[in-house]
Amino acid sequence: MQILLVLSVLIGIALVLFAVQNSAVVTVSFLSFHYNGSLALILVVVFALGLLAGIFISVPLLLKKNSALREQKRRVKQLEEDMTEMRSHPAEKEKPGRD
């Protein structure tokens, strides 16, 4: 837990240093939209949008995998129950019949 805290603090310090060193005002244009702002702020926003896009793209695959995993766990449980039942009630040996 402490490692995560130290890592978070180091990332925070790096972000602050990045923002201070890249405080130049730049203009971003997209279609008819124009925005003047700090280079660091624009980069952070673009990074966050890319991160969100990646998450949204991966959500359907993750849901599909989770569904398959639940089905496999259900199947394993059913097979274990069947195996337990077979062990507790072994099939009776058939005696050779007399003709």
Backbone bond lengths (Angstrom), bond angles and torsions (degrees), N, CA, C in turn:
res aa  C-N    CA-C-N  psi(-1)  N-CA   C-N-CA  omega(-1)  CA-C   N-CA-C  phi
1 M - - - 1.454 - - 1.528 110.46 -
2 Q 1.329 116.11 -38.50 1.455 120.16 -179.62 1.522 111.21 -67.83
3 I 1.345 116.21 -31.65 1.462 119.57 178.96 1.531 109.74 -64.09
4 L 1.337 116.48 -41.06 1.465 119.76 178.44 1.521 111.49 -64.39
5 L 1.315 116.59 -38.48 1.457 120.50 178.66 1.533 110.33 -64.87
6 V 1.323 117.11 -45.96 1.464 120.90 179.03 1.527 109.68 -62.91
7 L 1.322 117.24 -43.83 1.459 121.45 179.01 1.526 111.10 -61.57
8 S 1.317 117.20 -41.60 1.467 121.24 177.88 1.522 111.90 -62.85
9 V 1.320 116.51 -42.33 1.466 120.45 178.84 1.524 110.33 -64.52
10 L 1.323 117.54 -42.12 1.464 120.92 179.21 1.533 111.53 -64.20
11 I 1.312 116.65 -41.10 1.471 120.14 177.40 1.521 110.06 -65.19
12 G 1.327 116.97 -40.29 1.460 120.48 177.87 1.517 112.12 -62.44
13 I 1.314 116.42 -42.96 1.469 120.09 177.91 1.528 110.54 -63.09
14 A 1.332 116.16 -43.05 1.469 119.99 178.75 1.525 110.92 -61.57
15 L 1.326 117.72 -40.27 1.467 120.81 178.91 1.524 111.75 -65.41
16 V 1.322 116.60 -40.93 1.467 119.82 178.85 1.521 110.15 -64.63
17 L 1.333 117.22 -44.89 1.464 120.55 177.95 1.534 110.66 -61.02
18 F 1.322 116.25 -41.48 1.462 120.62 178.68 1.522 110.96 -61.72
19 A 1.328 115.62 -44.82 1.470 119.98 -179.11 1.527 111.41 -64.53
20 V 1.327 117.47 -39.81 1.458 120.79 -179.48 1.527 110.92 -67.66
21 Q 1.326 116.60 -40.64 1.460 120.46 -177.28 1.534 112.91 -78.46
22 N 1.318 118.09 -16.90 1.460 121.46 -178.95 1.526 110.73 -122.09
23 S 1.300 115.42 52.13 1.467 119.99 -176.54 1.526 112.59 -92.19
24 A 1.318 117.74 7.32 1.465 120.44 -179.49 1.527 109.72 -63.08
25 V 1.322 115.01 143.85 1.465 120.37 179.48 1.518 108.31 -84.96
26 V 1.337 115.14 128.59 1.464 121.25 178.49 1.522 108.68 -127.24
27 T 1.327 115.16 160.34 1.457 120.68 178.07 1.521 108.85 -109.50
28 V 1.315 115.06 128.92 1.459 121.35 176.65 1.516 107.43 -109.16
29 S 1.331 116.04 129.29 1.465 120.60 178.57 1.521 108.95 -121.69
30 F 1.311 115.35 133.57 1.457 121.81 176.27 1.516 107.79 -144.95
31 L 1.318 116.16 114.68 1.464 123.03 -173.71 1.530 108.20 55.20
32 S 1.320 117.78 -117.24 1.463 119.01 179.87 1.536 111.61 -101.03
33 F 1.318 116.32 7.40 1.450 122.34 -177.87 1.533 109.31 -92.85
34 H 1.331 116.93 131.27 1.468 122.74 177.43 1.525 107.97 -130.12
35 Y 1.326 115.84 135.31 1.456 120.41 -179.65 1.521 109.28 -138.43
36 N 1.315 116.58 130.90 1.464 123.35 174.48 1.524 107.48 -104.98
37 G 1.323 116.02 123.48 1.452 118.22 -179.76 1.508 111.52 -165.16
38 S 1.301 115.01 177.84 1.458 123.04 -179.88 1.525 109.95 -64.73
39 L 1.317 115.62 137.92 1.460 120.84 178.66 1.526 110.56 -58.66
40 A 1.330 117.25 -43.33 1.462 121.32 -179.08 1.524 110.67 -62.26
41 L 1.325 117.23 -43.58 1.464 121.02 -179.87 1.524 110.70 -63.26
42 I 1.302 116.49 -43.46 1.469 120.53 -179.94 1.523 110.40 -64.05
43 L 1.326 117.23 -42.53 1.460 119.79 178.60 1.529 112.14 -64.30
44 V 1.312 116.99 -39.77 1.467 120.27 178.36 1.533 109.97 -64.71
45 V 1.324 117.25 -43.10 1.466 120.50 179.34 1.527 110.75 -63.62
46 V 1.320 117.27 -43.83 1.465 120.85 179.62 1.526 110.40 -64.75
47 F 1.330 117.32 -40.94 1.459 120.65 176.82 1.523 110.54 -61.01
48 A 1.329 117.03 -45.32 1.469 120.83 179.86 1.530 111.36 -62.78
49 L 1.327 117.04 -40.47 1.468 119.67 177.88 1.529 111.14 -64.56
50 G 1.321 117.21 -39.22 1.460 120.70 176.65 1.515 112.07 -64.88
51 L 1.318 116.30 -40.14 1.457 121.47 177.26 1.527 110.57 -62.34
52 L 1.339 116.68 -45.80 1.467 120.43 178.26 1.529 111.64 -62.64
53 A 1.325 117.00 -40.87 1.461 120.37 178.44 1.526 110.31 -61.75
54 G 1.311 117.08 -42.57 1.466 120.55 178.06 1.516 112.57 -63.21
55 I 1.327 116.12 -40.23 1.461 119.86 177.90 1.523 110.55 -65.01
56 F 1.327 117.38 -46.44 1.467 120.57 -179.77 1.524 111.90 -62.35
57 I 1.312 117.29 -34.48 1.462 120.46 179.31 1.530 110.75 -70.94
58 S 1.330 117.25 -35.17 1.456 120.23 -176.35 1.528 113.75 -85.13
59 V 1.322 119.27 -14.45 1.462 121.71 -176.90 1.534 112.45 -58.87
60 P 1.336 120.72 -48.35 1.475 118.64 -179.64 1.530 112.92 -58.81
61 L 1.327 117.33 -40.33 1.459 120.65 179.04 1.523 110.64 -64.92
62 L 1.315 117.50 -42.46 1.464 120.74 178.67 1.521 111.54 -63.75
63 L 1.326 117.11 -40.96 1.460 120.40 178.13 1.523 111.18 -63.99
64 K 1.321 116.72 -40.40 1.469 121.10 179.08 1.531 110.40 -64.45
65 K 1.335 116.48 -43.27 1.461 119.99 179.30 1.523 111.13 -65.19
66 N 1.334 117.43 -40.71 1.462 120.78 178.75 1.518 111.03 -63.60
67 S 1.324 116.25 -39.66 1.467 120.39 178.62 1.521 110.45 -64.05
68 A 1.330 117.34 -44.49 1.464 121.24 178.51 1.527 110.58 -63.76
69 L 1.314 117.33 -39.68 1.463 121.31 179.05 1.528 111.30 -63.68
70 R 1.348 116.56 -43.10 1.469 119.76 177.48 1.528 110.81 -61.60
71 E 1.318 116.63 -41.27 1.462 120.73 179.19 1.527 110.81 -64.41
72 Q 1.316 117.02 -41.44 1.468 120.27 179.03 1.527 111.14 -66.52
73 K 1.318 117.58 -39.95 1.468 120.20 177.11 1.525 110.68 -63.59
74 R 1.325 116.22 -40.29 1.468 120.14 178.10 1.525 110.17 -63.04
75 R 1.324 116.69 -41.52 1.466 121.69 -179.67 1.525 110.81 -66.53
76 V 1.329 118.13 -42.21 1.467 121.65 178.07 1.522 109.86 -62.12
77 K 1.316 117.14 -43.33 1.468 120.56 179.18 1.525 110.47 -61.42
78 Q 1.312 116.63 -43.07 1.463 120.71 179.50 1.530 110.62 -63.59
79 L 1.335 117.08 -43.36 1.461 120.19 178.96 1.527 111.68 -65.46
80 E 1.338 116.94 -37.68 1.464 119.62 177.25 1.523 110.85 -64.73
81 E 1.333 116.92 -40.31 1.464 120.28 177.41 1.520 110.53 -64.17
82 D 1.322 117.05 -42.20 1.462 120.89 178.38 1.524 110.70 -62.30
83 M 1.334 117.01 -41.60 1.453 121.32 -179.74 1.530 110.71 -65.62
84 T 1.321 116.89 -41.25 1.460 120.96 178.35 1.519 110.24 -63.23
85 E 1.308 116.17 -41.96 1.463 120.54 179.85 1.525 110.52 -64.87
86 M 1.323 117.26 -40.30 1.462 120.51 -179.98 1.526 110.85 -66.75
87 R 1.322 117.79 -34.55 1.472 120.84 179.10 1.520 111.18 -71.89
88 S 1.317 117.08 -36.03 1.465 119.75 -178.15 1.524 112.28 -79.76
89 H 1.307 118.43 -21.79 1.468 123.43 177.94 1.521 109.07 -128.74
90 P 1.344 116.31 75.11 1.468 117.14 -178.53 1.522 110.19 -63.73
91 A 1.301 114.71 147.91 1.460 119.65 -179.34 1.528 108.53 -63.29
92 E 1.307 115.12 135.00 1.450 119.41 179.57 1.518 109.00 -69.70
93 K 1.328 114.14 136.79 1.446 118.38 179.18 1.524 108.76 -74.24
94 E 1.297 113.87 133.14 1.464 118.52 -179.12 1.512 108.59 -79.66
95 K 1.292 114.61 132.86 1.465 119.65 176.34 1.522 107.26 -87.37
96 P 1.314 114.47 141.67 1.469 115.72 179.00 1.519 109.74 -60.50
97 G 1.291 114.21 131.01 1.460 120.10 -177.44 1.515 111.60 -79.78
98 R 1.290 114.00 152.47 1.458 119.43 179.09 1.511 107.84 -96.24
99 D 1.301 115.47 127.56 1.465 119.48 179.65 1.474 112.43 -94.74
